[in-house]
Amino acid sequence: MLRQQKLKAFTIAELMISTLIILMAVLPLYQIFISALQLTAQSREIGIATNDLKDIFEYIKGLSFQNVTVPSSGGFSNGSMINSSIIGEFLLENETITISFPNGTNVDPLVVSGELTYTGKDQRVYTHRMTTIRTNY
């Protein structure tokens, strides 16, 4: 008489339950990874926007006080749009920089405001603003 040996193995139900448990643990980690990638991309865009505005204000700092508001001398008129020739290539999608003088152009100290607008990778429009004061003294 032959003896039948019982084979030890997992049943299909046990395999399905263990797979479900593993997926429940891995899916949140995947979501965290995707969120981290999106935040990294957004942080990079914010850094580029901030640097572009800083570059414009450094350019303005290099101008003489009298020439800041004179476009023909390298300055800006109120509400003027900046082209990329001043700071180099624009890296952000639909990037525009606008310079304005909230208190007027013939005052000392001169308040200079810069506004940068761009479209992020998530197709949302972002705006960053910076303001500085320039004086003749």
MARNU-780434 format. One line per field, with one value per atom (N, C-alpha, C, O): residue number from 1; x, y, z; residue in three letters; atom name. Coordinates in steps of 0.1 Angstrom, whole numbers. Layout:
REM MARNU-780434
resi: NUM  ...;
c1: X  ...;
c2: Y  ...;
c3: Z  ...;
resn: ala  ...;
name: CA  ...;
***
This chain:
REM MARNU-780434
resi: 1  1  1  1  2  2  2  2  3  3  3  3  4  4  4  4  5  5  5  5  6  6  6  6  7  7  7  7  8  8  8  8  9  9  9  9  10  10  10  10  11  11  11  11  12  12  12  12  13  13  13  13  14  14  14  14  15  15  15  15  16  16  16  16  17  17  17  17  18  18  18  18  19  19  19  19  20  20  20  20  21  21  21  21  22  22  22  22  23  23  23  23  24  24  24  24  25  25  25  25  26  26  26  26  27  27  27  27  28  28  28  28  29  29  29  29  30  30  30  30  31  31  31  31  32  32  32  32  33  33  33  33  34  34  34  34  35  35  35  35  36  36  36  36  37  37  37  37  38  38  38  38  39  39  39  39  40  40  40  40  41  41  41  41  42  42  42  42  43  43  43  43  44  44  44  44  45  45  45  45  46  46  46  46  47  47  47  47  48  48  48  48  49  49  49  49  50  50  50  50  51  51  51  51  52  52  52  52  53  53  53  53  54  54  54  54  55  55  55  55  56  56  56  56  57  57  57  57  58  58  58  58  59  59  59  59  60  60  60  60  61  61  61  61  62  62  62  62  63  63  63  63  64  64  64  64  65  65  65  65  66  66  66  66  67  67  67  67  68  68  68  68  69  69  69  69  70  70  70  70  71  71  71  71  72  72  72  72  73  73  73  73  74  74  74  74  75  75  75  75  76  76  76  76  77  77  77  77  78  78  78  78  79  79  79  79  80  80  80  80  81  81  81  81  82  82  82  82  83  83  83  83  84  84  84  84  85  85  85  85  86  86  86  86  87  87  87  87  88  88  88  88  89  89  89  89  90  90  90  90  91  91  91  91  92  92  92  92  93  93  93  93  94  94  94  94  95  95  95  95  96  96  96  96  97  97  97  97  98  98  98  98  99  99  99  99  100  100  100  100  101  101  101  101  102  102  102  102  103  103  103  103  104  104  104  104  105  105  105  105  106  106  106  106  107  107  107  107  108  108  108  108  109  109  109  109  110  110  110  110  111  111  111  111  112  112  112  112  113  113  113  113  114  114  114  114  115  115  115  115  116  116  116  116  117  117  117  117  118  118  118  118  119  119  119  119  120  120  120  120  121  121  121  121  122  122  122  122  123  123  123  123  124  124  124  124  125  125  125  125  126  126  126  126  127  127  127  127  128  128  128  128  129  129  129  129  130  130  130  130  131  131  131  131  132  132  132  132  133  133  133  133  134  134  134  134  135  135  135  135  136  136  136  136  137  137  137  137;
c1: 8  0  9  18  5  13  7  -5  16  11  11  20  1  0  6  2  15  21  14  9  12  5  15  25  13  22  18  6  28  25  27  38  17  17  7  -2  8  -2  -14  -12  -25  -37  -38  -32  -47  -49  -55  -51  -63  -69  -58  -58  -49  -38  -29  -25  -26  -18  -25  -19  -38  -45  -46  -45  -48  -48  -35  -34  -24  -11  -7  -1  -11  -9  -17  -11  -29  -37  -30  -30  -25  -19  -6  -4  2  14  10  17  0  -5  -9  -7  -16  -21  -9  -11  2  14  22  28  22  30  24  31  11  4  6  8  4  7  21  24  31  45  46  54  39  40  34  40  23  17  26  27  33  43  54  59  59  69  65  73  53  48  46  50  41  40  54  55  63  77  83  89  80  85  78  85  65  58  63  65  65  70  84  87  92  106  105  113  97  95  90  95  80  75  85  86  93  104  114  119  118  127  122  130  109  103  103  106  100  100  115  116  125  138  143  149  138  142  135  141  122  115  121  123  125  131  145  148  153  165  164  172  154  151  148  152  139  136  148  150  156  168  177  184  178  187  182  191  169  164  167  172  166  169  184  188  192  206  210  218  203  205  201  208  189  185  195  197  200  210  222  229  226  237  235  244  222  219  221  219  224  225  210  201  208  195  187  175  193  186  181  171  188  185  175  171  172  163  149  144  144  131  132  122  144  146  149  160  138  140  152  159  154  165  179  188  180  193  194  202  186  187  177  177  169  160  146  145  136  123  112  113  102  90  81  82  71  62  53  47  53  46  53  46  65  72  75  78  74  77  92  97  98  112  114  106  123  126  138  145  140  151  165  174  167  180  187  200  180  186  192  203  184  189  193  196  192  195  182  171  183  172  161  165  149  138  136  135  136  135  121  118  112  99  89  91  79  69  61  56  59  51  56  48  69  75  74  79  69  69  73  69  80  84  80  83  73  68  74  74  80  85  76  71  73  64  70  78  65  69  57  51  53  40  38  27  49  48  52  54  53  56  71  79  75  88  97  110  92  100  101  99  103  104  117  123  121  133  129  127  129  133  123  111  128  120  117  126  104  99  98  91  106  106  100  104  89  82  84  83  87  88  78  76  72  62  65  66  67  70  58  54  54  43  47  54  44  47  37  29  37  28  37  47  32  40  38  29  45  43  29  25  23  9  -1  -13  3  -5  -13  -22  -8  -14  -5  7  -11  -4  1  -7  14  20  25  29  24  29  38  34  50  59  62  64  62  65  76  79  84  95  94  90  98  98  111  116  117  129  128  119  136  136  150  160  150  162  163  153  174  175  188  197  188  199  211  222  209  220  228  237;
c2: -11  0  13  14  21  33  44  46  51  62  75  77  82  95  106  107  113  124  137  140  144  157  168  170  174  185  198  201  205  217  228  230  236  247  258  255  269  280  278  274  281  280  294  304  294  306  317  329  314  324  330  342  322  328  337  347  333  341  355  365  354  366  376  388  370  379  385  397  377  383  393  403  392  402  414  425  413  425  432  445  425  432  439  450  433  440  452  463  451  463  474  486  471  481  488  500  482  488  496  506  491  498  510  519  509  520  534  544  535  548  553  565  544  547  553  562  547  552  566  575  569  582  592  603  588  597  600  612  591  593  602  611  601  609  624  633  625  639  645  657  637  643  648  658  640  645  658  667  659  671  683  694  681  692  696  708  687  690  698  708  695  703  717  727  718  731  739  751  733  740  746  757  738  742  754  764  754  765  778  789  777  788  794  806  785  789  797  807  792  799  813  823  813  826  836  848  832  840  846  857  837  841  851  860  849  858  872  882  873  886  892  904  884  889  895  905  888  893  906  915  908  921  932  943  929  939  942  953  932  935  944  952  941  950  964  974  966  979  986  998  978  983  988  998  983  987  1000  1006  1004  1016  1028  1027  1039  1051  1055  1052  1062  1065  1073  1070  1082  1090  1081  1084  1070  1062  1050  1043  1048  1037  1038  1028  1050  1052  1058  1062  1057  1062  1050  1045  1045  1034  1035  1025  1047  1049  1047  1045  1048  1046  1033  1031  1023  1010  1008  997  1019  1018  1013  1006  1015  1010  1021  1030  1020  1028  1021  1009  1028  1022  1012  1014  999  988  982  974  984  978  963  959  956  942  940  947  930  928  917  907  919  908  900  905  889  880  884  878  895  899  905  905  909  916  905  906  894  884  871  861  870  857  850  856  838  830  828  824  830  826  811  805  805  790  785  773  794  790  792  801  784  785  798  801  805  818  827  834  828  837  852  855  860  875  882  878  892  901  915  920  921  935  943  939  955  964  976  981  980  992  1000  996  1012  1022  1027  1037  1020  1023  1038  1043  1044  1058  1068  1080  1065  1074  1072  1065  1079  1078  1090  1089  1101  1113  1115  1127  1105  1106  1100  1092  1105  1099  1097  1107  1086  1073  1067  1070  1060  1054  1039  1031  1036  1022  1015  1019  1004  996  982  975  978  966  957  962  944  935  924  919  920  909  899  902  886  876  866  862  863  854  843  846  831  819  808  808  799  787  775  772  769  758  745  745  735  722  716  708  720  716  724  723  733  742  752  758  755  766  778  777  790  802  807  808  810  814  829  833  836  850  852  848  858  861  876  882  883  897  900  894  911  916  931  937  938  952  957  950  967  973  988  994  995  1009  1014  1009  1023  1028  1043  1051  1048  1062  1068  1061  1081  1088  1089  1093  1087  1089  1076  1077;
c3: 0  0  0  8  -9  -10  -1  0  5  13  5  -3  7  0  9  20  3  11  8  -3  19  18  14  21  3  -2  5  6  10  17  6  0  5  -5  -1  7  -7  -4  -13  -25  -8  -17  -24  -20  -34  -42  -33  -35  -24  -15  -6  -5  -1  7  -1  3  -14  -22  -25  -26  -28  -31  -19  -20  -7  5  8  12  6  9  -2  2  -14  -24  -21  -23  -17  -13  -1  -1  9  20  15  20  7  2  -6  -5  -15  -23  -14  -17  -3  6  13  17  14  20  10  13  -3  -13  -19  -22  -21  -28  -21  -28  -8  -2  -4  -5  -4  -6  -20  -22  -30  -43  -44  -51  -37  -37  -31  -36  -20  -14  -24  -25  -31  -41  -52  -56  -57  -68  -62  -69  -50  -44  -42  -45  -38  -37  -50  -50  -61  -74  -78  -84  -76  -79  -71  -77  -58  -50  -54  -53  -58  -62  -75  -76  -84  -97  -94  -99  -85  -81  -74  -76  -65  -58  -68  -66  -78  -88  -96  -98  -99  -106  -98  -103  -85  -76  -75  -75  -74  -74  -86  -85  -98  -110  -111  -115  -107  -107  -97  -101  -86  -76  -81  -80  -87  -93  -104  -106  -113  -124  -119  -124  -108  -102  -96  -97  -89  -83  -93  -91  -105  -116  -121  -124  -122  -127  -116  -120  -104  -93  -92  -89  -95  -96  -108  -107  -119  -131  -127  -131  -120  -116  -107  -107  -98  -88  -95  -90  -107  -114  -122  -127  -124  -132  -123  -110  -128  -120  -117  -124  -106  -101  -112  -114  -119  -129  -141  -147  -144  -155  -153  -162  -140  -137  -144  -149  -145  -152  -166  -171  -172  -186  -195  -195  -202  -211  -221  -224  -226  -236  -230  -238  -217  -210  -203  -194  -207  -201  -190  -184  -187  -176  -180  -191  -172  -175  -173  -165  -181  -179  -170  -168  -165  -155  -162  -172  -157  -163  -175  -182  -176  -188  -186  -175  -197  -197  -200  -208  -193  -195  -205  -205  -214  -223  -218  -209  -224  -218  -221  -216  -229  -232  -220  -219  -210  -198  -189  -184  -186  -177  -183  -176  -196  -202  -206  -207  -209  -214  -202  -191  -206  -197  -197  -208  -185  -185  -182  -184  -177  -173  -185  -193  -185  -196  -194  -184  -205  -206  -195  -189  -193  -183  -187  -198  -179  -181  -168  -158  -170  -158  -161  -172  -152  -153  -142  -130  -146  -136  -135  -145  -123  -120  -109  -101  -109  -98  -91  -96  -80  -74  -69  -69  -65  -60  -71  -67  -83  -94  -98  -91  -108  -114  -110  -111  -106  -103  -88  -83  -80  -65  -60  -67  -49  -42  -27  -21  -22  -28  -38  -37  -47  -58  -54  -51  -53  -50  -63  -73  -64  -77  -73  -64  -81  -79  -91  -103  -89  -100  -98  -87  -109  -109  -119  -131  -116  -125  -126  -115  -137  -139  -149  -159  -146  -154  -153  -143  -162  -161  -157  -163  -146  -140  -148  -157  -144  -151  -149  -157  -138  -135  -142  -140  -151  -160  -152  -157  -139  -132  -134  -136  -133  -134  -121  -111  -119  -107  -108  -119  -98  -98  -85  -74  -87  -76  -77  -88  -66  -66  -56  -46  -60  -52  -53  -63  -42  -42  -35  -25  -40  -34  -35  -42  -28  -27  -33  -28  -42  -48  -44  -46  -40  -36  -43  -47  -44  -51  -41  -46  -29  -19  -16  -8;
resn: met  met  met  met  leu  leu  leu  leu  arg  arg  arg  arg  gln  gln  gln  gln  gln  gln  gln  gln  lys  lys  lys  lys  leu  leu  leu  leu  lys  lys  lys  lys  ala  ala  ala  ala  phe  phe  phe  phe  thr  thr  thr  thr  ile  ile  ile  ile  ala  ala  ala  ala  glu  glu  glu  glu  leu  leu  leu  leu  met  met  met  met  ile  ile  ile  ile  ser  ser  ser  ser  thr  thr  thr  thr  leu  leu  leu  leu  ile  ile  ile  ile  ile  ile  ile  ile  leu  leu  leu  leu  met  met  met  met  ala  ala  ala  ala  val  val  val  val  leu  leu  leu  leu  pro  pro  pro  pro  leu  leu  leu  leu  tyr  tyr  tyr  tyr  gln  gln  gln  gln  ile  ile  ile  ile  phe  phe  phe  phe  ile  ile  ile  ile  ser  ser  ser  ser  ala  ala  ala  ala  leu  leu  leu  leu  gln  gln  gln  gln  leu  leu  leu  leu  thr  thr  thr  thr  ala  ala  ala  ala  gln  gln  gln  gln  ser  ser  ser  ser  arg  arg  arg  arg  glu  glu  glu  glu  ile  ile  ile  ile  gly  gly  gly  gly  ile  ile  ile  ile  ala  ala  ala  ala  thr  thr  thr  thr  asn  asn  asn  asn  asp  asp  asp  asp  leu  leu  leu  leu  lys  lys  lys  lys  asp  asp  asp  asp  ile  ile  ile  ile  phe  phe  phe  phe  glu  glu  glu  glu  tyr  tyr  tyr  tyr  ile  ile  ile  ile  lys  lys  lys  lys  gly  gly  gly  gly  leu  leu  leu  leu  ser  ser  ser  ser  phe  phe  phe  phe  gln  gln  gln  gln  asn  asn  asn  asn  val  val  val  val  thr  thr  thr  thr  val  val  val  val  pro  pro  pro  pro  ser  ser  ser  ser  ser  ser  ser  ser  gly  gly  gly  gly  gly  gly  gly  gly  phe  phe  phe  phe  ser  ser  ser  ser  asn  asn  asn  asn  gly  gly  gly  gly  ser  ser  ser  ser  met  met  met  met  ile  ile  ile  ile  asn  asn  asn  asn  ser  ser  ser  ser  ser  ser  ser  ser  ile  ile  ile  ile  ile  ile  ile  ile  gly  gly  gly  gly  glu  glu  glu  glu  phe  phe  phe  phe  leu  leu  leu  leu  leu  leu  leu  leu  glu  glu  glu  glu  asn  asn  asn  asn  glu  glu  glu  glu  thr  thr  thr  thr  ile  ile  ile  ile  thr  thr  thr  thr  ile  ile  ile  ile  ser  ser  ser  ser  phe  phe  phe  phe  pro  pro  pro  pro  asn  asn  asn  asn  gly  gly  gly  gly  thr  thr  thr  thr  asn  asn  asn  asn  val  val  val  val  asp  asp  asp  asp  pro  pro  pro  pro  leu  leu  leu  leu  val  val  val  val  val  val  val  val  ser  ser  ser  ser  gly  gly  gly  gly  glu  glu  glu  glu  leu  leu  leu  leu  thr  thr  thr  thr  tyr  tyr  tyr  tyr  thr  thr  thr  thr  gly  gly  gly  gly  lys  lys  lys  lys  asp  asp  asp  asp  gln  gln  gln  gln  arg  arg  arg  arg  val  val  val  val  tyr  tyr  tyr  tyr  thr  thr  thr  thr  his  his  his  his  arg  arg  arg  arg  met  met  met  met  thr  thr  thr  thr  thr  thr  thr  thr  ile  ile  ile  ile  arg  arg  arg  arg  thr  thr  thr  thr  asn  asn  asn  asn  tyr  tyr  tyr  tyr;
name: N  CA  C  O  N  CA  C  O  N  CA  C  O  N  CA  C  O  N  CA  C  O  N  CA  C  O  N  CA  C  O  N  CA  C  O  N  CA  C  O  N  CA  C  O  N  CA  C  O  N  CA  C  O  N  CA  C  O  N  CA  C  O  N  CA  C  O  N  CA  C  O  N  CA  C  O  N  CA  C  O  N  CA  C  O  N  CA  C  O  N  CA  C  O  N  CA  C  O  N  CA  C  O  N  CA  C  O  N  CA  C  O  N  CA  C  O  N  CA  C  O  N  CA  C  O  N  CA  C  O  N  CA  C  O  N  CA  C  O  N  CA  C  O  N  CA  C  O  N  CA  C  O  N  CA  C  O  N  CA  C  O  N  CA  C  O  N  CA  C  O  N  CA  C  O  N  CA  C  O  N  CA  C  O  N  CA  C  O  N  CA  C  O  N  CA  C  O  N  CA  C  O  N  CA  C  O  N  CA  C  O  N  CA  C  O  N  CA  C  O  N  CA  C  O  N  CA  C  O  N  CA  C  O  N  CA  C  O  N  CA  C  O  N  CA  C  O  N  CA  C  O  N  CA  C  O  N  CA  C  O  N  CA  C  O  N  CA  C  O  N  CA  C  O  N  CA  C  O  N  CA  C  O  N  CA  C  O  N  CA  C  O  N  CA  C  O  N  CA  C  O  N  CA  C  O  N  CA  C  O  N  CA  C  O  N  CA  C  O  N  CA  C  O  N  CA  C  O  N  CA  C  O  N  CA  C  O  N  CA  C  O  N  CA  C  O  N  CA  C  O  N  CA  C  O  N  CA  C  O  N  CA  C  O  N  CA  C  O  N  CA  C  O  N  CA  C  O  N  CA  C  O  N  CA  C  O  N  CA  C  O  N  CA  C  O  N  CA  C  O  N  CA  C  O  N  CA  C  O  N  CA  C  O  N  CA  C  O  N  CA  C  O  N  CA  C  O  N  CA  C  O  N  CA  C  O  N  CA  C  O  N  CA  C  O  N  CA  C  O  N  CA  C  O  N  CA  C  O  N  CA  C  O  N  CA  C  O  N  CA  C  O  N  CA  C  O  N  CA  C  O  N  CA  C  O  N  CA  C  O  N  CA  C  O  N  CA  C  O  N  CA  C  O  N  CA  C  O  N  CA  C  O  N  CA  C  O  N  CA  C  O  N  CA  C  O  N  CA  C  O  N  CA  C  O  N  CA  C  O  N  CA  C  O  N  CA  C  O  N  CA  C  O  N  CA  C  O  N  CA  C  O  N  CA  C  O  N  CA  C  O  N  CA  C  O  N  CA  C  O  N  CA  C  O  N  CA  C  O  N  CA  C  O  N  CA  C  O  N  CA  C  O  N  CA  C  O  N  CA  C  O  N  CA  C  O;
***
